[in-house]
Amino acid sequence: MNEEVANATILLVEDHDDLAATVGAYLEGCGYAMDYAADGSIALNLLEDNLYDVIILDLMLPKVDGMKVCRKLRDRGDSTPILMLTARDQLDDKLEGFEVGADDYMVKPFEMEELSARISALLRRARGEVSDGAIRVGDLVFDPRTMRVEREGQRLNLSPTSIRILRILMRESPRLVSREQIENELWGDMLPDSDTLRSHMYNLRKSIDRPFETKLLHTVQGMGFKLAHPDDA
């Protein structure tokens, strides 16, 4: 048994008995201790009394769905890593899941080996390791695979549109990105009214800069925006 698995307990929240049995048997075979809930209400009750290292959470659940379970946990300060399962492979669904606090996302059907690898990655991250492939500007960290955003080690909750804008700015950092480029990548030819981007930029700046001493998001009047540490700006 490797160090990641040792003493790790997983809560599997899944209402399809056959899938729950298959996933549970595989992960127990890998060495994980497993607990089970068939609906969101049972899961929330278990989480009141027990601590888990990872939660595998189905999106479509009886009584309380996965989105509500995730939101309730994050609202009460529970930071247990959550891997969300769903049959829906739509970007908006994934972004909504990440927005309410999910750490990773898998679409059914999936391979058990990949599930195990993602659980290992969540355990490493929860134990203080930053996942490979993360983008950094100063102390701002964005993981494109999970859409997780952190600054000074603090998880930031951004809207789906703010995440998309941040991804553009971090990809281009420290270069200037024009307003037109951002609008084109966000909306293509279906441009909203002229104040929409301004509102999104205000919300993004409020999330990533306002609580922190060093400002990273810079507006270049009449030209565009750039994301950069002052030493690189």
C-alpha positions as CSV (number, residue, x, y, z in Angstrom):
1,M,0.0,0.0,0.0
2,N,1.5,3.4,-1.0
3,E,1.7,6.4,1.3
4,E,-1.2,8.2,-0.4
5,V,-3.7,5.4,0.2
6,A,-2.6,4.6,3.8
7,N,-5.2,5.7,6.3
8,A,-7.3,7.4,3.6
9,T,-11.1,7.1,3.9
10,I,-13.4,7.9,1.0
11,L,-17.1,8.7,1.1
12,L,-18.8,7.4,-2.1
13,V,-22.2,9.1,-2.7
14,E,-23.9,7.3,-5.6
15,D,-27.5,6.1,-6.0
16,H,-26.9,3.4,-8.6
17,D,-26.2,0.3,-6.6
18,D,-24.3,-1.6,-9.3
19,L,-21.9,1.4,-10.0
20,A,-21.4,2.0,-6.2
21,A,-20.6,-1.7,-5.7
22,T,-18.1,-1.7,-8.6
23,V,-16.3,1.5,-7.6
24,G,-16.3,0.5,-3.9
25,A,-14.9,-2.9,-4.6
26,Y,-12.1,-1.5,-6.8
27,L,-11.1,1.2,-4.4
28,E,-11.2,-1.1,-1.4
29,G,-8.9,-3.4,-3.5
30,C,-6.5,-0.4,-3.9
31,G,-6.4,-0.1,-0.1
32,Y,-8.9,2.7,0.6
33,A,-11.4,2.5,3.5
34,M,-14.8,3.2,2.1
35,D,-18.1,4.6,3.3
36,Y,-21.3,4.9,1.3
37,A,-24.4,7.1,0.9
38,A,-27.2,6.5,-1.6
39,D,-28.6,10.0,-1.6
40,G,-27.5,13.6,-0.7
41,S,-29.4,13.7,2.6
42,I,-27.6,10.6,3.9
43,A,-24.3,12.0,2.7
44,L,-24.8,15.3,4.6
45,N,-25.7,13.3,7.8
46,L,-22.6,11.2,7.5
47,L,-20.5,14.3,7.0
48,E,-21.8,15.8,10.2
49,D,-20.3,13.0,12.2
50,N,-17.3,11.7,10.2
51,L,-14.2,13.0,8.5
52,Y,-13.2,11.8,5.1
53,D,-10.1,12.3,2.9
54,V,-12.0,12.5,-0.4
55,I,-15.7,12.6,-1.3
56,I,-16.8,11.0,-4.6
57,L,-20.1,12.7,-5.3
58,D,-22.6,11.9,-8.0
59,L,-24.3,14.9,-9.5
60,M,-27.8,13.4,-9.9
61,L,-28.9,12.2,-6.5
62,P,-32.3,11.7,-4.8
63,K,-33.5,14.1,-2.1
64,V,-30.5,16.5,-2.3
65,D,-28.5,16.6,-5.5
66,G,-24.8,16.7,-5.8
67,M,-24.6,20.5,-6.5
68,K,-26.5,21.3,-3.3
69,V,-24.5,18.8,-1.2
70,C,-21.2,20.4,-2.5
71,R,-22.5,24.0,-1.9
72,K,-23.7,23.1,1.7
73,L,-20.3,21.6,2.5
74,R,-18.4,24.6,1.3
75,D,-20.8,27.1,2.9
76,R,-20.2,25.5,6.3
77,G,-16.4,25.5,5.8
78,D,-15.8,21.9,4.9
79,S,-12.8,21.7,2.6
80,T,-12.7,18.0,2.0
81,P,-11.7,17.3,-1.7
82,I,-14.7,16.5,-3.8
83,L,-14.6,14.5,-7.0
84,M,-17.9,15.0,-8.9
85,L,-19.4,12.3,-11.1
86,T,-21.9,13.0,-13.8
87,A,-23.3,11.7,-17.1
88,R,-23.4,15.2,-18.5
89,D,-20.3,16.3,-20.5
90,Q,-21.2,20.0,-20.9
91,L,-18.8,22.8,-20.1
92,D,-21.4,24.8,-18.3
93,D,-22.2,21.9,-16.0
94,K,-18.5,21.4,-15.2
95,L,-18.0,25.1,-14.5
96,E,-21.1,25.2,-12.2
97,G,-19.6,22.2,-10.3
98,F,-16.3,24.0,-9.9
99,E,-18.0,27.2,-8.9
100,V,-19.9,25.6,-6.0
101,G,-16.7,24.0,-4.8
102,A,-15.9,20.7,-6.6
103,D,-12.2,20.0,-7.0
104,D,-12.4,17.6,-9.9
105,Y,-14.9,16.2,-12.4
106,M,-15.4,12.9,-14.2
107,V,-17.9,12.0,-16.8
108,K,-19.5,8.5,-16.8
109,P,-18.6,6.0,-18.0
110,F,-15.0,6.2,-16.8
111,E,-12.0,3.8,-16.3
112,M,-11.3,2.8,-12.7
113,E,-7.6,3.4,-13.2
114,E,-8.3,7.0,-14.0
115,L,-10.6,7.4,-11.0
116,S,-7.8,6.0,-8.8
117,A,-5.3,8.4,-10.3
118,R,-7.5,11.4,-9.8
119,I,-8.1,10.4,-6.2
120,S,-4.4,10.2,-5.6
121,A,-3.9,13.7,-7.1
122,L,-6.6,15.1,-4.8
123,L,-4.9,13.5,-1.8
124,R,-1.5,15.0,-2.8
125,R,-3.1,18.4,-3.2
126,A,-4.9,18.2,0.1
127,R,-1.6,17.3,1.8
128,G,0.1,20.4,0.5
129,E,1.4,19.5,-3.0
130,V,0.5,21.7,-6.0
131,S,-0.7,19.7,-9.0
132,D,1.4,19.7,-12.2
133,G,0.3,21.9,-15.0
134,A,-0.9,24.8,-12.7
135,I,-0.4,28.3,-14.1
136,R,1.1,30.9,-11.7
137,V,1.3,34.7,-11.7
138,G,2.8,35.9,-8.5
139,D,1.1,34.0,-5.7
140,L,-2.0,33.4,-7.8
141,V,-2.4,29.8,-8.9
142,F,-4.8,28.4,-11.5
143,D,-5.2,24.7,-12.3
144,P,-6.8,24.4,-15.8
145,R,-7.7,20.8,-15.3
146,T,-9.9,21.4,-12.2
147,M,-10.5,25.1,-12.7
148,R,-9.3,25.6,-9.1
149,V,-8.0,29.2,-8.3
150,E,-6.0,30.0,-5.2
151,R,-4.1,32.9,-3.9
152,E,-1.8,32.8,-0.9
153,G,-3.1,29.3,-0.4
154,Q,-6.7,30.5,-0.1
155,R,-9.3,29.0,-2.4
156,L,-11.1,31.7,-4.5
157,N,-14.6,31.2,-5.7
158,L,-15.1,32.7,-9.2
159,S,-18.0,32.7,-11.5
160,P,-17.7,30.7,-14.8
161,T,-17.1,33.8,-16.8
162,S,-14.5,35.2,-14.4
163,I,-12.7,31.9,-14.7
164,R,-12.7,32.1,-18.4
165,I,-11.3,35.7,-18.4
166,L,-8.7,34.7,-15.8
167,R,-7.6,31.8,-18.0
168,I,-7.1,34.2,-20.9
169,L,-5.1,36.7,-18.8
170,M,-2.9,34.1,-17.2
171,R,-2.2,32.4,-20.5
172,E,-1.0,35.7,-21.9
173,S,0.7,37.1,-18.8
174,P,2.5,39.5,-18.5
175,R,1.4,40.6,-22.0
176,L,-1.4,43.1,-22.6
177,V,-4.7,41.6,-23.7
178,S,-7.0,43.9,-25.6
179,R,-10.7,44.2,-24.7
180,E,-11.6,43.0,-28.2
181,Q,-9.6,39.8,-27.8
182,I,-11.3,39.0,-24.5
183,E,-14.7,39.7,-25.9
184,N,-14.0,37.6,-29.0
185,E,-12.9,34.6,-27.0
186,L,-15.8,34.9,-24.6
187,W,-18.7,35.6,-26.9
188,G,-17.5,35.5,-30.6
189,D,-19.8,37.4,-32.8
190,M,-22.6,37.5,-30.2
191,L,-21.3,40.5,-28.3
192,P,-23.3,41.7,-25.3
193,D,-23.8,45.4,-24.4
194,S,-20.7,47.5,-23.8
195,D,-20.8,47.4,-20.0
196,T,-20.9,43.6,-19.6
197,L,-17.1,43.0,-19.8
198,R,-16.6,46.0,-17.5
199,S,-18.8,44.3,-14.9
200,H,-17.0,41.0,-15.3
201,M,-13.6,42.7,-14.9
202,Y,-14.8,44.4,-11.8
203,N,-15.9,41.1,-10.2
204,L,-12.7,39.4,-11.2
205,R,-10.6,42.2,-9.7
206,K,-12.7,42.1,-6.5
207,S,-12.1,38.3,-6.2
208,I,-8.3,38.1,-7.0
209,D,-7.0,41.5,-5.9
210,R,-9.2,43.3,-3.3
211,P,-8.5,41.1,-0.3
212,F,-4.7,41.1,-1.0
213,E,-2.0,43.7,-0.6
214,T,-0.3,43.2,-4.0
215,K,-2.5,44.0,-7.0
216,L,-2.1,41.7,-10.1
217,L,-4.8,42.8,-12.5
218,H,-3.9,46.1,-14.3
219,T,-6.0,48.2,-16.6
220,V,-4.2,50.0,-19.4
221,Q,-6.6,52.8,-20.3
222,G,-7.9,52.6,-23.9
223,M,-5.8,49.5,-24.6
224,G,-6.9,46.5,-22.5
225,F,-5.8,44.5,-19.4
226,K,-2.9,42.5,-18.2
227,L,-2.3,40.2,-15.3
228,A,1.2,40.6,-13.8
229,H,3.1,40.9,-10.6
230,P,4.3,44.5,-10.2
231,D,7.9,43.4,-10.7
232,D,6.9,42.0,-14.2
233,A,4.2,44.6,-15.1
